[in-house]
Amino acid sequence: MRKILLPLLLLPLAFRASAQEKNIYHKGWIDFNKNGKMDIFEDPSQPIDKRVADLLSQMTVEEKTCQLATLYGYKRVLKEEMPTESWKNEVWKDGIANIDEELNNLTSHTDDAPTQYSYPYSKHAAAINTIQKWFVEQTRMGIPVDFTNEGIHGLNHDRATSLPAPIGIGSTWDKPLVRLAGDVVGREGKALGYTNIYTPILDPSRDQRWGRVVETYGEDPFLIAELGKQMCLGVQEQGVASTLKHFAVYSMPKGGRDGADRTDPHVAPREMYQLYLYPFRRVIQEAHALGVMSSYNDWNGEPITGSYFFLTELLRQKFGFDGYVVSDSEAVEYLYSKHHVAGSIEEAVRQAFEAGLNVRTNFTMPQTYIMPLRKLYAENKISMKTLDSRVGDVLRVKFKLGLFDHPYVEDPKAADKIVHNAEATAIGLKMNRESMVLLKNENNLLPLNKAAIKNILVTGPLAMETNFETSRYGPSHNKVSSVLEGVKNYVGNSATVSYTKGCNIVDATWPESEIIETPLTNEEQASIDSAVQQAKKSDVIIAVVGEDVDRVGESLSRTGLNLPGRQLKLIQALQATGKPIVMVMINGQPLTVNWENKYVPAILEAWFPGPEGGKVIAETLFGDNNPGGKLSITFPKTTGQIEFNFPFKQGSQAPQGGKNSWGKTSVNGALYPFGYGLSYTTFEYSNLQVSPQKEHQQGDITVTVDVTNTGQRMGDDVVELYLKQEISSVTTYEYDLRGFERVPLNPGEKKTVTFTLHPDDLAILDKNMNWTVEPGKFEVMIGHSSEDIKLKQEFEVTDKD
């Protein structure tokens, strides 16, 4: 062991000794190019643009092309944990743009990258410093590396602070809390040595079958923009870049199909701008994100990663993006292998480069991109001017991040006190609690009365499962708690908690069983019978059903949205006992739980919670946590209704009508609408004021409304503001979400909530595809959901001051 550890411990010392010989570290600056003088790019007092230009002027073509590729971290592509002598013979001897997921101890079904350097946290920070020192000290120009990592629900690192899945984050509707969560992600990233976090995902989920619904904030572009802005600001105010995913029109592949498909979004131009580009435009312009990830898909026959229109005209010229664009893994190669708009890999590289891509990412060695680039330059197929522009974008971000002034984690030991500390844990726990959405509560079955219950049955295939608490692109190896454990710990010795699984998540023939039903096997029948027998002895049944990480996620889109396998049969058998039943849903996308909604008295939507999921669900069922989350995505009644979302064009979604919402030929209406969520208390709105009543096109409108907790429990209400334009030059959405605030209220307490509507909130795309505020009447609506509108007030916009 001593023989192994000694060289590792001496490696940083060797680098320091080498640096001291060359004397590159000076007071207030670093001699990156090791020429013994302070160049403009090494001078912290110089403007960034001058520093970038000076550095570019000193770089060779080899060094420039190395700044345009990702090196995936250890066990992903990189074979060594620490720098070795062989690195002098690798392509990154001339530098590299970024190293992704380096030493993060990634764990998932598809990826496994164990390392000794991920924990304790200080060990990782020191390891990143050692790798960074190699690039600063052992390459000619000493350009620091941008260390990237995923972080859509907490930093994708061993035992970092975990958050609920993004669809749960979206269900909190809590902007200040999302900002704090962004602070946590950025702060932990910086302490560990990461300088760029791939978060948030800004894709609107408009097809509930799509597997990555779980990774998004929901379906509404305004909600996504507001929450995404806060996540980006939180990350970046910690001195770490936020890279937005996935630009653009990625989340609407034909039929909601994911995986090898990921193509052919059926999205009209106006819809693209209003729904799919809106969150990116807002977050880029208002939070100044330093990174954007280009997506795999095409739009209107043009692959995004090879599109000058998307990556340059839209992103940079119209939206004002000035960071760098990194490709989603293999998106460049898809131009050749999937989209067939390039006849060779070399041509695919040229198209992406010319379109505006800065950094290629793929699970191959970086030279598979760098060498074709060098060949293209040698053959005069790409210009030095464009090469300098692409590299300049990467360098500008590195300068903005301070990598040329402070390339190392300054206090590695501090990471042990910063990462997953008590404050961060509390924020994650609060977000878990706020993500709970109460869908049904007939006769106030919930919250359960702990003192009155003596026998509890916890059943269902998700009752003891925990893999959803460590879902993809987030922290791993945290201690997790199942719902069964949560309930047992909560009730202690006050009640007897029994458990029987009831059924598996899926049956042997699933998903075929969604279209061709097969009889229950003897084993399946026995398992359900066992749950029924135990239910008859119980005072209340807690049935935990839904999906796990193998049923929803990236490359896991579905064709049906019912509870998988035999789960509905289990629920039906339990309901037939006549005992009170509470259904807890663990899932990553809306499910068409129609029978369950009609016959089960209480339903709690828990989504994919974080590691404290079992604890939080138990607290919610027994009333210590009053659920205040709201749905950020519509639950349709059947996949036959899809597309069925909010917002929607006038007359595009059949109205509810007739008993059970049956039309003459179709099932109409939402099972649960956008913005819906119940509480253990009640809220009322009053005194809606809109000022001024008449305003010019570039003026602001102030809206105030009083909200009162009229119930007996403390709780949070989400006040939702919708805006309707009565007449417009083009067909617009029926009404749009244009404001929301989550408000905590004690029983009897009243608060005034204030919204400000800016011209951008009133603007539509006119006939010439220009964002315009058109004169006319608007209606402000305040509601408990997109369908439960309580107050309305008109105002008028004029074309005169």
DRENVEX-220875 format. One record per residue (C-alpha): residue number from 1; residue in one letter; x, y, z. Coordinates in steps of 0.2 Angstrom, whole numbers, plus 2048, in hexadecimal, padded with zeros to 3 digits. Example, Ala and Ser with C-alpha at 12.3 -4.5 7.8 and 13.67 -1.06 7.14 Angstrom:
2
seq/type/c1/c2/c3
1/A/83E/7EA/827;
2/S/844/7FB/824;
This chain:
801
seq/type/c1/c2/c3
1/M/800/800/800;
2/R/80E/80C/804;
3/K/816/808/7F4;
4/I/806/80D/7EB;
5/L/802/81D/7F5;
6/L/814/824/7F5;
7/P/814/829/7E2;
8/L/803/830/7E3;
9/L/807/83B/7F2;
10/L/817/841/7EA;
11/L/80F/845/7D9;
12/P/808/856/7DE;
13/L/819/85A/7E7;
14/A/822/856/7D6;
15/F/817/862/7CD;
16/R/81A/86F/7DA;
17/A/82C/86C/7D9;
18/S/82B/86E/7C6;
19/A/821/87E/7C7;
20/Q/82E/885/7D4;
21/E/83C/881/7C8;
22/K/833/88B/7BA;
23/N/82D/897/7C7;
24/I/81C/899/7BE;
25/Y/812/89E/7CE;
26/H/814/8B1/7D2;
27/K/80B/8BD/7DE;
28/G/7FB/8C1/7D5;
29/W/7FE/8B7/7C5;
30/I/803/8A7/7BD;
31/D/810/8A5/7AF;
32/F/805/898/7A6;
33/N/810/898/796;
34/K/820/897/7A1;
35/N/829/8A5/797;
36/G/82E/8AF/7A7;
37/K/823/8BE/7A4;
38/M/811/8C3/7A7;
39/D/808/8C3/797;
40/I/7F8/8CC/794;
41/F/7EE/8BB/796;
42/E/7F7/8B8/7A7;
43/D/7F3/8CA/7AD;
44/P/7E3/8C9/7B8;
45/S/7E1/8DC/7B6;
46/Q/7DE/8DB/7A3;
47/P/7CD/8DA/79B;
48/I/7C8/8C8/797;
49/D/7C6/8CB/784;
50/K/7D8/8D2/784;
51/R/7DE/8C3/78E;
52/V/7D5/8B7/782;
53/A/7DD/8BF/772;
54/D/7EE/8BF/77A;
55/L/7ED/8AC/77E;
56/L/7E6/8A8/76D;
57/S/7F5/8B1/765;
58/Q/801/8A5/76E;
59/M/7F8/895/76B;
60/T/7FC/888/75D;
61/V/7EF/87F/753;
62/E/7F2/870/75D;
63/E/7EF/879/76D;
64/K/7DF/882/766;
65/T/7D7/872/760;
66/C/7DA/86A/771;
67/Q/7CF/877/779;
68/L/7C0/871/76F;
69/A/7BE/85F/776;
70/T/7B9/857/786;
71/L/7C3/849/78F;
72/Y/7B7/83E/798;
73/G/7BD/83B/7AA;
74/Y/7C4/82B/7B2;
75/K/7BC/81B/7AD;
76/R/7B1/824/7A0;
77/V/7BF/827/793;
78/L/7CE/82C/79E;
79/K/7D8/81C/7A4;
80/E/7E2/824/7B2;
81/E/7DC/82B/7C2;
82/M/7EB/837/7C3;
83/P/7F7/83E/7B6;
84/T/805/832/7B0;
85/E/814/834/7A5;
86/S/80A/82D/797;
87/W/7FF/83D/797;
88/K/80E/845/78E;
89/N/80A/83A/77F;
90/E/7F7/83D/77F;
91/V/7EE/84A/775;
92/W/7EB/855/785;
93/K/7FE/858/786;
94/D/7F8/868/77D;
95/G/7E9/86B/789;
96/I/7D7/867/78A;
97/A/7C7/871/78A;
98/N/7BF/867/799;
99/I/7BF/857/7A2;
100/D/7AE/850/7A6;
101/E/7A8/846/7B5;
102/E/7BA/844/7BC;
103/L/7BC/839/7CB;
104/N/7AA/83C/7D0;
105/N/7A7/829/7D4;
106/L/798/829/7C8;
107/T/78C/81B/7CB;
108/S/77D/816/7C0;
109/H/777/807/7B6;
110/T/780/80E/7A6;
111/D/78F/815/7AE;
112/D/79B/810/7BC;
113/A/7AB/819/7C0;
114/P/7B1/815/7D2;
115/T/7C0/81E/7D8;
116/Q/7CA/821/7E8;
117/Y/7CA/834/7E5;
118/S/7B8/838/7E7;
119/Y/7B7/838/7FA;
120/P/7BB/83F/806;
121/Y/7B7/84F/7FD;
122/S/7C7/857/801;
123/K/7D0/849/7F8;
124/H/7C6/84C/7E8;
125/A/7CB/85F/7E9;
126/A/7DD/85A/7EB;
127/A/7DC/84E/7DD;
128/I/7D4/85B/7D1;
129/N/7E2/867/7D6;
130/T/7EF/85A/7D1;
131/I/7E7/857/7C0;
132/Q/7E6/86A/7BD;
133/K/7F8/86C/7C2;
134/W/7FD/860/7B5;
135/F/7F4/86B/7A7;
136/V/7FB/87B/7AE;
137/E/80C/876/7B1;
138/Q/80F/868/7A4;
139/T/807/86F/794;
140/R/810/87D/78B;
141/M/802/88A/78D;
142/G/7FC/884/79E;
143/I/7EA/887/79A;
144/P/7DF/881/7A8;
145/V/7D2/874/7A6;
146/D/7BF/877/7A8;
147/F/7B9/868/7B4;
148/T/7A7/865/7AF;
149/N/79A/85A/7B7;
150/E/788/856/7B7;
151/G/77C/85D/7C5;
152/I/76A/85E/7C1;
153/H/764/858/7D2;
154/G/773/85B/7DC;
155/L/786/85A/7D7;
156/N/78A/849/7CE;
157/H/797/844/7DB;
158/D/799/837/7E8;
159/R/78F/83C/7F7;
160/A/78B/84E/7F2;
161/T/77B/856/7F8;
162/S/76C/84E/7EF;
163/L/75C/857/7E9;
164/P/74C/84F/7E2;
165/A/74B/84B/7D0;
166/P/749/85B/7C5;
167/I/736/857/7C2;
168/G/735/858/7D5;
169/I/73F/868/7D6;
170/G/733/86F/7C9;
171/S/724/86A/7D4;
172/T/72A/875/7E2;
173/W/727/885/7D9;
174/D/733/88D/7E5;
175/K/73F/899/7DD;
176/P/749/89E/7EC;
177/L/74B/88C/7F1;
178/V/751/887/7DF;
179/R/75E/896/7E1;
180/L/764/88F/7F1;
181/A/765/87D/7E9;
182/G/770/885/7DB;
183/D/77B/88D/7E8;
184/V/77E/87C/7F0;
185/V/782/873/7DF;
186/G/78E/881/7DA;
187/R/796/883/7EB;
188/E/799/870/7EC;
189/G/79F/86F/7DB;
190/K/7AC/87D/7DE;
191/A/7B2/875/7EE;
192/L/7B5/865/7E5;
193/G/7BE/86D/7D7;
194/Y/7B0/86D/7CA;
195/T/7AF/87D/7C0;
196/N/7A0/879/7B4;
197/I/78F/871/7B9;
198/Y/784/86A/7AC;
199/T/773/871/7B3;
200/P/765/875/7B1;
201/I/75B/86B/7A4;
202/L/750/878/79B;
203/D/746/86C/790;
204/P/733/86E/792;
205/S/72C/85C/793;
206/R/71D/85D/788;
207/D/71B/84A/785;
208/Q/718/841/795;
209/R/71E/830/78D;
210/W/730/838/78B;
211/G/73C/82F/797;
212/R/745/83F/79C;
213/V/736/847/7A3;
214/V/73E/843/7B4;
215/E/74D/84E/7B0;
216/T/743/85D/7AC;
217/Y/73A/86B/7B6;
218/G/72A/867/7AD;
219/E/720/86D/79D;
220/D/71D/880/79F;
221/P/72B/88B/798;
222/F/728/899/7A4;
223/L/72A/88E/7B3;
224/I/739/886/7AC;
225/A/741/897/7A8;
226/E/73E/89D/7B9;
227/L/744/88E/7C2;
228/G/753/88B/7B6;
229/K/758/89E/7B8;
230/Q/759/89B/7CB;
231/M/763/88B/7C9;
232/C/76F/893/7BD;
233/L/771/8A3/7C8;
234/G/774/898/7D7;
235/V/782/88E/7CF;
236/Q/78B/89C/7C7;
237/E/78B/8A8/7D6;
238/Q/797/89B/7DD;
239/G/7A3/89E/7CF;
240/V/79F/88E/7C6;
241/A/797/88E/7B4;
242/S/786/887/7B1;
243/T/783/87E/7A0;
244/L/771/87D/79A;
245/K/76A/86D/793;
246/H/765/869/785;
247/F/765/876/777;
248/A/759/874/76F;
249/V/747/86D/76B;
250/Y/74E/85D/773;
251/S/740/857/77E;
252/M/733/854/770;
253/P/739/845/766;
254/K/72C/83E/75B;
255/G/720/833/765;
256/G/72A/838/775;
257/R/737/82A/770;
258/D/748/82C/778;
259/G/758/822/778;
260/A/75E/81E/766;
261/D/750/829/75F;
262/R/752/83B/766;
263/T/74D/842/755;
264/D/73F/84A/74B;
265/P/736/856/757;
266/H/725/85B/750;
267/V/726/86D/756;
268/A/720/87C/74B;
269/P/72C/88B/74A;
270/R/721/897/755;
271/E/71F/889/762;
272/M/732/886/762;
273/Y/735/898/767;
274/Q/727/899/774;
275/L/729/889/77C;
276/Y/73A/881/779;
277/L/746/890/777;
278/Y/73D/89B/784;
279/P/746/894/793;
280/F/757/894/78B;
281/R/755/8A6/785;
282/R/74F/8AC/796;
283/V/75D/8A3/7A0;
284/I/76A/8A9/794;
285/Q/765/8BB/794;
286/E/760/8BC/7A7;
287/A/76D/8B0/7AF;
288/H/77B/8B1/7A2;
289/A/77E/89E/7A2;
290/L/790/89B/79D;
291/G/78C/88A/795;
292/V/780/882/789;
293/M/77F/870/783;
294/S/77A/86C/772;
295/S/76D/85E/76F;
296/Y/76D/84E/765;
297/N/75D/852/75B;
298/D/759/85B/74B;
299/W/74B/868/748;
300/N/743/86A/738;
301/G/750/85E/730;
302/E/75F/868/737;
303/P/769/85F/745;
304/I/76C/86C/753;
305/T/77E/868/756;
306/G/782/86C/743;
307/S/777/87B/742;
308/Y/77E/88C/740;
309/F/76C/893/742;
310/F/76A/88B/754;
311/L/77C/88C/75B;
312/T/781/89D/754;
313/E/772/8A7/74D;
314/L/766/8A3/75B;
315/L/771/89F/76A;
316/R/77F/8AD/768;
317/Q/777/8BA/75C;
318/K/765/8BA/763;
319/F/767/8B4/774;
320/G/778/8BC/778;
321/F/780/8AC/77F;
322/D/793/8AF/781;
323/G/798/89F/789;
324/Y/79D/88F/781;
325/V/793/881/779;
326/V/797/86F/77D;
327/S/78F/861/774;
328/D/784/853/77C;
329/S/78E/843/77B;
330/E/78F/83D/769;
331/A/784/84B/761;
332/V/792/84F/755;
333/E/794/83D/74F;
334/Y/781/83C/74D;
335/L/782/848/73E;
336/Y/78B/83A/735;
337/S/784/82A/73D;
338/K/772/82F/741;
339/H/76C/83F/738;
340/H/777/83B/728;
341/V/77A/84D/724;
342/A/78D/849/723;
343/G/795/83C/719;
344/S/7A3/83A/725;
345/I/7A8/83D/737;
346/E/7B4/84B/730;
347/E/7A6/853/728;
348/A/79B/852/737;
349/V/7A9/85A/741;
350/R/7AA/868/735;
351/Q/798/86B/735;
352/A/797/86C/748;
353/F/7A6/877/749;
354/E/7A0/883/73C;
355/A/78E/883/744;
356/G/795/88A/754;
357/L/799/87B/75F;
358/N/7A8/87F/76B;
359/V/7AB/86E/774;
360/R/7A8/85D/76E;
361/T/7A3/850/77B;
362/N/7A3/83D/778;
363/F/7A8/82D/780;
364/T/7B7/82B/775;
365/M/7C8/832/777;
366/P/7C9/845/773;
367/Q/7D4/843/764;
368/T/7C6/83B/75A;
369/Y/7C0/84D/759;
370/I/7D0/857/75A;
371/M/7D9/84E/74C;
372/P/7CB/850/73F;
373/L/7CB/863/744;
374/R/7DE/864/741;
375/K/7DC/85B/730;
376/L/7CE/867/72B;
377/Y/7D9/876/72F;
378/A/7E8/86F/726;
379/E/7DD/86D/717;
380/N/7D6/87F/718;
381/K/7C4/878/71B;
382/I/7C3/882/72B;
383/S/7CA/894/72F;
384/M/7D6/89A/73C;
385/K/7C9/8A8/73F;
386/T/7BB/89B/744;
387/L/7C7/891/74E;
388/D/7CC/8A0/758;
389/S/7BA/8A4/75B;
390/R/7B6/893/761;
391/V/7C5/891/76C;
392/G/7C2/8A3/772;
393/D/7B1/89F/779;
394/V/7B9/891/783;
395/L/7C7/89C/78A;
396/R/7BB/8AA/78E;
397/V/7B1/89E/79A;
398/K/7C1/898/7A2;
399/F/7C6/8AA/7A5;
400/K/7B5/8AF/7AC;
401/L/7B6/8A0/7B8;
402/G/7C7/8A7/7BE;
403/L/7D1/897/7B8;
404/F/7DF/8A2/7B2;
405/D/7E0/8AB/7C3;
406/H/7DC/89D/7CF;
407/P/7DD/88C/7C6;
408/Y/7DD/881/7D6;
409/V/7D1/87E/7E4;
410/E/7D9/88A/7F0;
411/D/7D4/880/800;
412/P/7D1/86E/7FC;
413/K/7CE/869/80F;
414/A/7BF/875/80F;
415/A/7B6/86A/804;
416/D/7B3/85E/812;
417/K/7A9/86C/81B;
418/I/7A0/873/80C;
419/V/79A/863/803;
420/H/78A/85C/809;
421/N/78B/866/819;
422/A/77C/868/825;
423/E/776/878/81C;
424/A/776/86F/80B;
425/T/76D/860/812;
426/A/760/86B/819;
427/I/75D/873/808;
428/G/75C/862/7FF;
429/L/74F/85C/80D;
430/K/745/86C/80B;
431/M/744/869/7F8;
432/N/73F/857/7FA;
433/R/731/85D/806;
434/E/72B/86A/7FA;
435/S/72B/85F/7EB;
436/M/71D/854/7F2;
437/V/70C/857/7E9;
438/L/6FC/851/7F0;
439/L/6F1/84B/7E2;
440/K/6E1/845/7EB;
441/N/6DB/845/7FD;
442/E/6C9/83F/7FE;
443/N/6C1/842/80F;
444/N/6D2/848/816;
445/L/6D9/837/818;
446/L/6EA/83F/819;
447/P/6F3/844/823;
448/L/6F2/833/82C;
449/N/6EF/834/83F;
450/K/6FE/82C/847;
451/A/6F6/82A/858;
452/A/6E6/821/851;
453/I/6EF/814/846;
454/K/6F6/804/84D;
455/N/6F9/7FA/83D;
456/I/700/800/82D;
457/L/703/7F6/81D;
458/V/711/7FD/812;
459/T/710/7F4/801;
460/G/714/7F6/7EF;
461/P/723/7F3/7E4;
462/L/72B/804/7E8;
463/A/729/803/7FB;
464/M/73B/7FC/7FD;
465/E/743/802/7ED;
466/T/74F/810/7EF;
467/N/758/811/7DE;
468/F/74D/820/7D9;
469/E/755/82A/7E7;
470/T/766/829/7DD;
471/S/760/82D/7CC;
472/R/76B/832/7BE;
473/Y/776/841/7BD;
474/G/776/845/7CF;
475/P/77F/83F/7DF;
476/S/783/82D/7E3;
477/H/787/823/7F2;
478/N/77C/82D/7FE;
479/K/773/823/80C;
480/V/761/820/805;
481/S/751/81C/80E;
482/S/742/812/807;
483/V/730/817/80A;
484/L/72E/808/815;
485/E/73D/80D/820;
486/G/736/81F/821;
487/V/725/81A/827;
488/K/72D/80E/834;
489/N/739/81B/83A;
490/Y/72B/828/83B;
491/V/71E/81D/845;
492/G/72B/815/850;
493/N/723/80A/85D;
494/S/712/813/85C;
495/A/70B/807/84E;
496/T/70F/7F6/846;
497/V/716/7F8/834;
498/S/715/7E9/829;
499/Y/71B/7E7/817;
500/T/717/7DC/808;
501/K/71D/7E0/7F7;
502/G/70D/7DC/7EE;
503/C/714/7DC/7DD;
504/N/724/7E0/7D3;
505/I/726/7F0/7C9;
506/V/723/7E8/7B9;
507/D/71D/7D6/7B4;
508/A/726/7CA/7A9;
509/T/71F/7D0/799;
510/W/71F/7E3/79C;
511/P/71E/7EE/792;
512/E/715/7E2/786;
513/S/708/7DF/794;
514/E/702/7F1/792;
515/I/6FB/7EC/781;
516/I/6F8/7D9/784;
517/E/6F3/7D5/795;
518/T/6F9/7C4/79C;
519/P/6F1/7BB/7AB;
520/L/6F9/7BC/7BC;
521/T/705/7AF/7C0;
522/N/703/7A4/7CF;
523/E/711/7AE/7D7;
524/E/70A/7BF/7D3;
525/Q/6F9/7BA/7DA;
526/A/700/7B3/7EA;
527/S/70A/7C4/7EC;
528/I/6FA/7CE/7EA;
529/D/6F0/7C2/7F5;
530/S/6FE/7C4/803;
531/A/6FC/7D7/802;
532/V/6E9/7D6/803;
533/Q/6EA/7CA/812;
534/Q/6F5/7D6/81B;
535/A/6EB/7E5/816;
536/K/6DC/7DE/81F;
537/K/6E5/7DE/82F;
538/S/6EB/7F0/82D;
539/D/6E3/801/831;
540/V/6EA/80A/822;
541/I/6F3/804/812;
542/I/702/80E/80B;
543/A/704/808/7F9;
544/V/714/80E/7F1;
545/V/713/80C/7DE;
546/G/71A/813/7CE;
547/E/72B/812/7C5;
548/D/73D/810/7C9;
549/V/74D/815/7C0;
550/D/74B/807/7B3;
551/R/73A/80D/7AE;
552/V/73D/81F/7AB;
553/G/74C/82A/7A6;
554/E/758/82D/798;
555/S/754/820/78A;
556/L/745/819/794;
557/S/736/821/78B;
558/R/726/818/78D;
559/T/717/814/782;
560/G/70A/813/790;
561/L/709/81D/7A0;
562/N/6FF/811/7AB;
563/L/707/80A/7BB;
564/P/712/7FD/7B4;
565/G/710/7EA/7B6;
566/R/703/7E4/7C2;
567/Q/703/7F3/7CD;
568/L/6F1/7F8/7C9;
569/K/6EB/7E7/7CD;
570/L/6F3/7E8/7DE;
571/I/6EB/7F9/7E1;
572/Q/6DA/7F2/7DC;
573/A/6DC/7E3/7E7;
574/L/6E1/7EE/7F6;
575/Q/6D3/7FA/7F3;
576/A/6C6/7EC/7F3;
577/T/6CB/7E8/805;
578/G/6C1/7F8/80A;
579/K/6D0/7FE/815;
580/P/6D6/810/813;
581/I/6E4/811/805;
582/V/6F1/81E/802;
583/M/6FA/81D/7F1;
584/V/70C/824/7F1;
585/M/712/826/7DF;
586/I/725/825/7DB;
587/N/727/829/7C9;
588/G/730/834/7BD;
589/Q/722/839/7B1;
590/P/70F/83B/7B2;
591/L/706/82B/7B3;
592/T/6F4/828/7AD;
593/V/6ED/822/7BE;
594/N/6DB/824/7B9;
595/W/6D4/815/7C3;
596/E/6DF/819/7D2;
597/N/6D9/82B/7D2;
598/K/6C7/826/7D1;
599/Y/6C7/819/7DF;
600/V/6D7/81C/7EA;
601/P/6D3/829/7F7;
602/A/6E4/831/7F9;
603/I/6F2/833/7ED;
604/L/703/83B/7F0;
605/E/70F/83F/7E2;
606/A/721/83D/7E8;
607/W/72A/83C/7D7;
608/F/73C/836/7D9;
609/P/741/83E/7EA;
610/G/753/83F/7F0;
611/P/75B/834/7FD;
612/E/750/83A/80B;
613/G/741/834/801;
614/G/73A/827/80D;
615/K/73B/834/81C;
616/V/733/842/812;
617/I/725/837/80C;
618/A/721/831/81D;
619/E/721/843/824;
620/T/715/848/816;
621/L/709/839/819;
622/F/708/83D/82C;
623/G/707/84F/82A;
624/D/718/856/830;
625/N/71A/85C/81E;
626/N/70B/864/816;
627/P/70D/861/804;
628/G/70D/871/7FA;
629/G/714/86C/7E9;
630/K/70B/86F/7D9;
631/L/70C/865/7C9;
632/S/718/86C/7BC;
633/I/711/861/7AF;
634/T/700/85B/7AA;
635/F/6FA/84A/7AE;
636/P/6F0/844/79F;
637/K/6E2/836/7A1;
638/T/6E9/82C/792;
639/T/6F8/82C/786;
640/G/6EB/82E/779;
641/Q/6E9/841/77E;
642/I/6FC/845/77B;
643/E/701/852/777;
644/F/6F7/859/786;
645/N/700/867/790;
646/F/700/878/797;
647/P/700/885/78F;
648/F/6F5/880/780;
649/K/6EE/889/771;
650/Q/6DC/88E/772;
651/G/6D0/880/76D;
652/S/6DF/874/76C;
653/Q/6DB/869/77B;
654/A/6C9/863/77C;
655/P/6BF/86A/78A;
656/Q/6B9/860/799;
657/G/6A7/85B/796;
658/G/69A/84E/79B;
659/K/69B/842/7A9;
660/N/6AD/83C/7AD;
661/S/6B3/848/79F;
662/W/6AE/83C/791;
663/G/6AB/844/780;
664/K/6A2/83B/772;
665/T/6B1/833/76C;
666/S/6BF/837/778;
667/V/6C5/839/78A;
668/N/6C7/84B/78D;
669/G/6D0/856/79B;
670/A/6DF/854/7A6;
671/L/6E0/847/7B3;
672/Y/6E9/854/7BD;
673/P/6ED/865/7B5;
674/F/6FC/86F/7B5;
675/G/6FF/879/7C5;
676/Y/6F4/86D/7CF;
677/G/6F7/867/7E1;
678/L/6ED/866/7F1;
679/S/6F2/86A/803;
680/Y/6ED/865/815;
681/T/6E7/877/817;
682/T/6DD/882/80C;
683/F/6E1/893/804;
684/E/6D6/8A2/7FD;
685/Y/6DB/8B0/7F2;
686/S/6D4/8C2/7F3;
687/N/6D7/8D4/7EE;
688/L/6DE/8D2/7DD;
689/Q/6E6/8E2/7D7;
690/V/6ED/8E6/7C6;
691/S/6F6/8F7/7C4;
692/P/6F6/900/7B9;
693/Q/6E5/8FC/7B0;
694/K/6EC/903/7A0;
695/E/6FF/903/79B;
696/H/70A/905/78C;
697/Q/713/8F7/783;
698/Q/723/8F9/78C;
699/G/71C/8FC/79D;
700/D/71B/8F0/7AC;
701/I/70B/8EA/7B4;
702/T/70A/8E7/7C7;
703/V/6FF/8D9/7CE;
704/T/6FB/8D6/7E0;
705/V/6F0/8C9/7E8;
706/D/6EC/8C4/7FA;
707/V/6EE/8B2/7FF;
708/T/6E7/8AB/80F;
709/N/6E9/89A/818;
710/T/6D7/896/81D;
711/G/6DB/885/824;
712/Q/6E1/87E/834;
713/R/6F3/87A/82F;
714/M/703/883/82A;
715/G/706/881/817;
716/D/70D/887/807;
717/D/703/88E/7F9;
718/V/709/891/7E7;
719/V/700/8A1/7E1;
720/E/6FF/89E/7CE;
721/L/6FD/8AD/7C2;
722/Y/6F7/8AA/7B0;
723/L/6F5/8B6/7A2;
724/K/6E9/8B6/794;
725/Q/6EA/8C2/785;
726/E/6D8/8C4/77F;
727/I/6DC/8C9/76C;
728/S/6EC/8C7/763;
729/S/6F2/8C7/751;
730/V/6F7/8B5/752;
731/T/6F0/8A6/75B;
732/T/6F7/8A6/76C;
733/Y/6F6/89A/77B;
734/E/6E6/89A/784;
735/Y/6EF/8A2/793;
736/D/701/8A1/79A;
737/L/709/89F/7AB;
738/R/712/8B0/7AE;
739/G/715/8B0/7C1;
740/F/715/8A4/7D0;
741/E/71B/8A6/7E2;
742/R/71B/898/7F0;
743/V/715/8A0/800;
744/P/716/898/811;
745/L/707/89C/81C;
746/N/701/899/82E;
747/P/6EF/895/831;
748/G/6E5/8A5/82F;
749/E/6F4/8AE/828;
750/K/6F2/8BA/819;
751/K/700/8C0/80E;
752/T/700/8CB/7FF;
753/V/709/8C4/7F0;
754/T/710/8D1/7E2;
755/F/714/8CC/7D0;
756/T/71C/8D8/7C3;
757/L/717/8D4/7B1;
758/H/725/8DB/7A5;
759/P/723/8DE/792;
760/D/72B/8CD/78F;
761/D/71D/8C4/799;
762/L/710/8CC/78D;
763/A/71A/8CA/77D;
764/I/714/8BE/76F;
765/L/71C/8B9/75F;
766/D/713/8C3/752;
767/K/710/8BF/73F;
768/N/722/8C4/73B;
769/M/729/8B9/749;
770/N/72E/8C8/754;
771/W/72B/8C9/766;
772/T/71E/8D6/768;
773/V/713/8DD/776;
774/E/702/8E0/76C;
775/P/6F6/8ED/772;
776/G/6E6/8E6/779;
777/K/6DE/8DF/789;
778/F/6E6/8D2/794;
779/E/6DE/8C8/7A2;
780/V/6E8/8C4/7B2;
781/M/6E2/8B4/7BA;
782/I/6E7/8AD/7CC;
783/G/6E4/89B/7CF;
784/H/6E8/88B/7D9;
785/S/6EC/882/7C8;
786/S/6EB/886/7B6;
787/E/6D9/880/7B7;
788/D/6D4/886/7C8;
789/I/6D4/899/7C5;
790/K/6CD/8A3/7D3;
791/L/6CF/8B6/7CF;
792/K/6D0/8C0/7BF;
793/Q/6D4/8D2/7BA;
794/E/6D6/8DB/7AA;
795/F/6E2/8E8/7A4;
796/E/6E6/8F0/793;
797/V/6F6/8F3/78A;
798/T/6F6/902/77E;
799/D/703/907/771;
800/K/704/919/778;
801/D/70D/91F/788;
